[in-house]
Amino acid sequence: MTGRMHITLKTKLASTLLALGDIDYEHAKLMADGDIISLYHWDHNILHAIEPGNDHFSNLKPMLIAAHRQKSKTDAGIIAKSKRIRAREAEHKLLMLPPSEEQQIRERVRRWVAQRVAQIPSRPFPKGKRKMRGRP
């Protein structure tokens, strides 16, 4: 049977990334498909922390690593603000609950936090002879 060999998904991905035009074609000819793929990171168009569950392929955009790092710096502030807003909203909802439900939820949160907070282990003094500095 004569014909072309199967084109791998990795080769197709490298070809698609090359079609974006971010990499010079002459340079790309000197690289392997894995080299081209390694130049990219996948950015969430819709910020993941703002709207959880948006890992769908339609929300991802390939970006060169340097550009993605720059965008991630600006996204960090937006994500932090959304977390603060969500925390204030959750606190407000707790305050609006009847006292019995609020107490139950607070107790569950307290137990959850207690499980995750590591206790600092005690550090007893060493037993045995101590060296005295500066004395014979």
C-alpha positions in Angstrom: 0.0 0.0 0.0 1.4 3.3 -1.0 0.4 6.4 0.8 1.2 8.9 3.4 2.0 8.0 6.9 -0.4 8.9 9.7 0.0 12.5 10.9 0.2 12.5 14.7 -2.0 14.8 16.9 1.3 16.4 18.2 2.3 17.3 14.7 -1.2 18.7 14.0 -1.1 20.8 17.2 2.4 22.2 16.2 1.0 23.0 12.8 -2.0 24.8 14.3 0.2 26.8 16.6 2.5 27.8 13.8 -0.6 29.0 11.8 -1.2 31.6 14.5 1.8 33.5 13.1 3.6 34.2 16.3 6.7 32.2 15.2 8.7 32.9 12.1 8.2 30.2 9.5 12.0 30.0 8.7 12.8 29.4 12.4 9.9 26.9 12.7 11.4 24.8 9.9 14.5 24.2 12.1 12.4 23.1 15.1 10.7 19.8 16.0 7.0 19.7 16.7 7.6 19.4 20.4 9.8 22.5 20.4 7.0 24.6 18.9 4.5 23.3 21.4 6.8 24.1 24.3 6.8 27.8 23.4 3.1 28.1 24.3 1.0 28.2 27.4 -2.8 27.8 27.4 -4.6 30.8 28.8 -8.2 30.8 30.2 -10.2 33.4 28.3 -12.7 33.4 31.1 -10.9 33.5 34.3 -11.1 30.1 36.1 -11.3 31.5 39.6 -14.1 33.9 38.7 -16.3 31.2 37.1 -15.3 27.7 38.3 -15.7 24.9 35.8 -14.7 26.7 32.7 -11.9 24.3 31.5 -13.8 23.7 28.3 -11.6 23.9 25.2 -13.6 26.9 23.9 -12.3 28.9 26.9 -8.6 28.2 26.2 -6.4 30.3 24.0 -2.8 29.4 23.1 -0.3 32.3 23.9 3.4 32.5 23.8 4.9 32.1 27.3 6.1 35.7 27.7 2.7 37.1 26.7 0.9 34.7 29.0 3.0 35.6 32.0 2.3 39.3 31.4 -1.4 38.6 31.2 -1.4 36.4 34.2 0.0 39.3 36.3 -2.9 41.5 35.5 -5.4 38.6 35.9 -4.1 38.0 39.5 -5.6 41.2 40.7 -8.9 40.5 39.1 -9.0 37.0 40.6 -8.0 38.3 44.1 -10.8 40.9 43.9 -13.4 38.2 42.9 -12.3 36.1 45.9 -12.7 39.0 48.3 -16.2 39.7 46.9 -17.2 36.1 47.2 -15.9 35.9 50.8 -17.9 39.1 51.8 -20.9 37.6 50.1 -20.6 34.3 52.0 -20.1 36.2 55.2 -23.3 38.3 54.5 -25.2 35.1 53.8 -24.1 33.7 57.1 -25.3 36.8 58.9 -28.7 36.5 57.3 -29.3 32.9 58.3 -31.4 32.1 61.4 -29.2 31.6 64.5 -29.4 27.8 64.6 -28.3 27.3 61.0 -25.6 29.9 61.4 -24.2 28.2 64.4 -24.1 24.8 62.7 -22.3 26.2 59.7 -19.8 28.2 61.8 -19.1 25.0 63.7 -18.5 23.0 60.5 -16.2 25.8 59.2 -14.3 25.9 62.5 -13.8 22.1 62.4 -12.7 22.2 58.8 -10.2 25.0 59.5 -8.9 23.1 62.6 -8.2 20.1 60.5 -6.1 22.0 58.0 -4.2 24.3 60.3 -1.0 22.6 61.3 -0.1 22.8 64.9 3.4 23.9 65.7 5.1 21.0 67.5 6.6 21.7 70.9 10.3 22.1 70.9 11.8 20.9 74.2 15.2 21.8 75.2 17.9 19.2 74.4 18.5 16.8 77.3 22.1 16.2 78.2 25.2 18.3 78.8 25.2 21.8 77.3 28.3 23.4 76.1 29.1 26.6 77.8 30.5 29.2 75.4 33.5 31.1 76.4 34.1 29.2 79.6 36.7 26.5 80.1 
